[in-house]
Amino acid sequence: MERGVVKVDKWGYEVNTSSDACISAINAFYDQVLSYGRRRSVILEAPAHDHNCVLANILAAHFLCSSDPSKAPSHLQAAKSRLEQATSYEKAVFDAVNCLISKDRDDDVAFELHSKLLKSFPKDLVSLKRAQVLCFYMARPDLSLDLVQQVLPSNQQEEYIYGMLAFPLLELGRMADAEKAARKGYEINKQDCWTHHNLCHVLQYECRFKEAVEFMESCSSSWDSCVSFMLTHNWWHVALCYMEGHSPVERLLEIYDHHIWKELEKVDAFGPEVYLNALGLFLRVHVRGQMDAFGDRLKILAKRLTDRANWYIEWHFDVLVLWALANTGEISEAEELLKGLKSRISEMNKKKQQSMQSAIMLAEALYEYGRGNDKHAMELLGPNFDADNCKTIGASGEQLDVFNEVWYCMLLNNGQATKAIEVIEKRIKARDGIPFLWRLLEKGYKQTGRQEVAIASEKAKVLETAYFH
């Protein structure tokens, strides 16, 4: 193999390879990552075409860390062994990814390396995406926004960039700016499922449920080429919009059966990603007292979740799994999962342990809640619980919101109606278009003998007929 031959990737950055096929596979991988495509494994073709290419090997190592970890070290070693021949771009990507996949990784260092990489190579949107995912798990949408704004001048008309701008904006509560960014992204690329997702987030937060559903369903045919997570997650959003708009429960069943559970029939489906969105839907349905309509579906899902290969992939998923196992009588399995999570916390460095305290508290509370021990679960969450403080489990504000609803219900069911009224009224000030919240408020007013019970009841009735009837 002749060395010292330089080609450029789709960003225009130099890569030390003489293989056109290697560069083509790298470019195809970029497209798959940014479009949430199902063929991200195409990156494995790049080192097959040129086993000496540093960029090909380090990107393959990163991909394999989540898909087939035992094969990642050989690609990492191959990248390390040829580092002296790599271009400055490849070295910057290597440093950033190598830190990210390190067993003892320091998130702050990984972020700094990505920031440095993007200062020198601002058109590399895949490195931006990787950094934004890191920021998400660090619960730092502010840093995520800083990065995308840093590279925006070099990517004004690029597809995907505005979807990547919209997400940290909405996570920071800047909904008008997020909507503007998402709509611009949609203008550039109407197939961008991440832009669809972000616009739905905004519409959902603003209780524009009918508009959100109509928009998402009009885009949904383009999601079939998406990875399991993105396809089922977008349908999860649609289901939530129907639910929050007080649509008949049959609509939720239809979405679950045909667009979430059905995904598992595909040969390249990734179960845990499907299960995460299924559980996120079930917990909402449970809180609203509608589980009977779903028959044995939760039990069937919980049986799958006893497979320990699905555990410890990510905290948000594990917290939901704890609830589902405990709720369906799989107590010994739930206890084993909780024990494993506590063990993982104890192995973290002090800094990481501190940031994950809210996560383990939430995990314990959801386990107790699943078993029906509402009072103990409520005590674990404490009097000042706010799910937004649990972002380190790797969940968006919308995904976390259900844990607040669980807490409201526990307060109402355990003689804490005054506290429940206080927190629900605060929530309604931000989002006053959700019928369920008004029903909870009505319940609280009834328990405390407040005169406003009729007002809350009437508001709930009006909203229950406003969206889908």
Phi, psi and omega in degrees: 000125178285130179257168178084003175272126184248131173240169179244144177275187186294340177278348184092013182262146188283136179229132181278094176201151175256004186260115175296324181294325178296312179297320179299319179293321178297315180296322178295322177297316177306312182297320180294318179298312186288333180263005185055039183286163183276353188250040179295341178295352178301337180297335180291341177287334185296307178291339175294326178280330178210096185289352179264353185286119182296314182298315179301316184288320182288325176291323177295319179298318180295316178299316184289337179303328179259335185262327181201075191305330183295338182266351184293318186303324182296322178287324177297316179296319178299319178295316180299318187292339182249013188300327182296331180272355185286155174284167180298326177295312180298321179297320180294318177294318179302311182301315183293314183287320180301319177294320183295323184264004179294142181300322182255039188299143173255115185302322181296319179293316179301319178296313181300321179293322177291321179297316178297316178303314184286338174294319181276330185227070190290348181273356182280087184287339177288322175293325175297315180300315180300317180293323179292324176296318176301313179300322180300314180284343173275353184060043181232071177297337178297317178292322178300317179294318179304316183295314183292324177292329178297321184263351185304317180303333180270357187224034190306322183246016181285140173290152180083335186295324185282332171294323179287336173282320186296321188296308178297329177298314181290327177293335178269005177082010180268070191294321181296316178294321180295318179296317180299315180296315181297318180293325177294318177299320179294323176299319183286319182215103183287352180263001187285102186294333179289324175292318175305310182303315185289323177293321177298317177309311183296309182299321180295314181300323182274010177061032175263061192296317182296317179298319180297314181297314181298318179296310184295318180293331177289336180264347196297334181296339181276356184274349184298336180270003182276156173300161184307317183299310187293319180298309184286332179291318178296322176289328174301317178299317179299314180301318179297321179297318175298315183295312183292336175271012175062041175284155177303145185297337179301329179293322179292319178301316181298316180294317180299310184292318190265340185235346178250294181299324182297334179303330182294344179287343182283140185296332182256019178289146176250105188312306184305326179292325177288315182300322180303313181287327175298314180295320178301324178286315183299320181296322176295316180298318180299313181300325182274002175072030183247015186296332181304324181295339183267001175056230183267011187301320179294320179297319179297316179295315182301324177301320177296327186282353174283348175288110188290349175296339179274350185276158173063025175278313171204153189297317181304314179298314182299321179298316179292323178298318177305312179299313184296316180297314181295321183292331184257013175086006178273059190295315183297323177293318179298318179297322179295318178296315181296319178299318179295322179294318179296322178297319179295321177299316184295337181274350181283157174290164187304318182299314181292321178303316180299316183291339183259006180300317180295329181293314182289327176298315179296319179300313179298318181295319181290329175296312180294320178299318178299325180281352181094008179269066185301319185296314180294320178300318180297319179294323178297319180289332176083170187284347184241029182299138172213116185301336178299339178279002181252022184299338181291353173285352179084056181219148177283169177304321181292321179291327181284335189303329181297329180291328172295318180297320176301315181296316178304314182295321179295320177300313181294328183272357184229038172071021181245042186298323181297315177296318180300315179302315182302311184283326179290319177299321178296318180294320182294331176299326179277323183221092187265008185255016182257112183305321183301319180296322178293326177292321176295320179295319177303316180298317179296317178298320179298314183296330183258003178068028181281144182292336185290000183305320181293323180295314180297319180298316181294318179299316179299316180300315180300314182292326181295340179251002189278330194260306191235025182237000000 
